[in-house]
Every structure is written in structure tokens, then in C-alpha cells.
Amino acid sequence: MNGTLRVGIVDDHPFFRAGVASTLVELGMDVVAEGACAADAIAIAREHGPDVILLDISMPGGGLEAIDTIVRTSPHVKIVMLTASEDGEHVRKALQLGACGYVLKGVGPTTFADVLKTVAEGERYVASDLSLKLIAGSLDAAEPANLSYGLSAREIDVIELVAMGLSNKVIGRRLSLHEKTVKHHMTKIMAKFGASNRTEAALKWQASGAKRPAAPLIEKRLDS
């Protein structure tokens, strides 16, 4: 995206909220408004229209409860949950309702800045360890096991990196592909999985227990 990233922060702990605001300003972002409850979040999204709004799960009125209204009334605002909750059901529900990211409090400032920029550019973000360990277990137990969903070898390369939490841009660099090509692969992958977004596709891939049919093209996992 172009220009300074505009962020709204909603958390009922003033000290924590102030710390987040200070960090974001130091990173060159514009904190347009702060709030402490679900009603504040809805008002900030509607009246200030930030690029990204940060919500806590446990704030008064409920962070999850605020998502649906914000998605309906301010669809251009990207929602990122910034919370201490590692509950897999919270992660699943937040994404299902329309959140674009789920981040645990304590994340490093540089990583956090990258997450917000990634989300603002239209990507979804859930830390791979959190999404795969906590969400996969909540998928329908009837999900078919050991199926490859008819993916090609290249599509398997892509979905495995998506499952690691990498963006299309980073995946393109890893696989020497144009970002548009990665997006094309993801469109085909989501269609084969019957998934509505990349996170759901990655979780279905992990839950399927499918294995790469040939030797891995990616020999080791690299840091993003």
C-alpha cells in the first residue's frame, strides 16, 4: 500500500495500549484513534476508517463480537486481533467472522510491523505455530485423511509455504516465481479445497495428512 499506515488500537488496558501506540509511531505509522471496548472499536472503524484496527479478545463487549459489525459497516478496515489468548477456538472464530490477522501479545515490534503491512496489503496472517497446532485440531473430524486434493507438485510447494505463514511475496522469492503466479496457484488451490481463504486452505492441507509425492523441492525451512 502507499502512504503511512493508519492504525486504530482498542484494548481495555491503558498502559498496554499506550505502549503499542508508542511503538507504532516509532515505526512510522499513524495511530488515528484509541479505545477500550467493542463499542469504541465499531465507532473508530466507522468514524476514522483506519487501514488496520487492533482488537483484544477479552475487552468489554468482546473483541469477537465487534468483528461482525465492523466487517458489515466498515468493510475496508482490516481487523487484526492482538491478544494473549492462544485458544484455538478464538483463532478459528476470529478468522471465520472476518479478522485478517491473529497476533499474540509479546510479538516483536519489527515482526508486528511486518504483520500489519502484510494485512493492509490484503494478505491474512496467523503465526504458523499457533494456526497449525491450535486450529487444525478443531477441523471437522470427518475431514478426509491422507488426500492430496489433486494438487500438482508446484501447488504443494506453495501450500506448504502458506501453511508456514509466509506471504505471497515471500513465497515467490523462495520458489523463484512472480507474485502473480503464486496468487494464481493459490486461487486454484482454494478451488480444489473448497476453501474461502488461504488460511482455511492451509489448515485443510495440514489436517489431510497428505504427503508430497516426490522428494521435497524445499529442502529446509527458512526464516521469513
Buried (B, 14 or more C-beta within 10 A) or exposed (E): EEEEBBBBBBBBBEEBBEEBBEBBEEBEBEBBBBBBBBBBBBBBBEEBBBBBBBBBBBBEBBBBBBBEBBBEEBEEBBBBBBBEBBEBEBBBBBBBBBBBBBBBBEBEEEEBBBBBBBBBBEBBBBBBEBBBEBBBEBBEEEEEEEBBBEBBEBBBBBBBBBBBBBBBEBBBBBBEBEBEBBBEBBEBBBEBBEBEBBBBBBBBBBBBEBEBEEEEEBEEEEEB
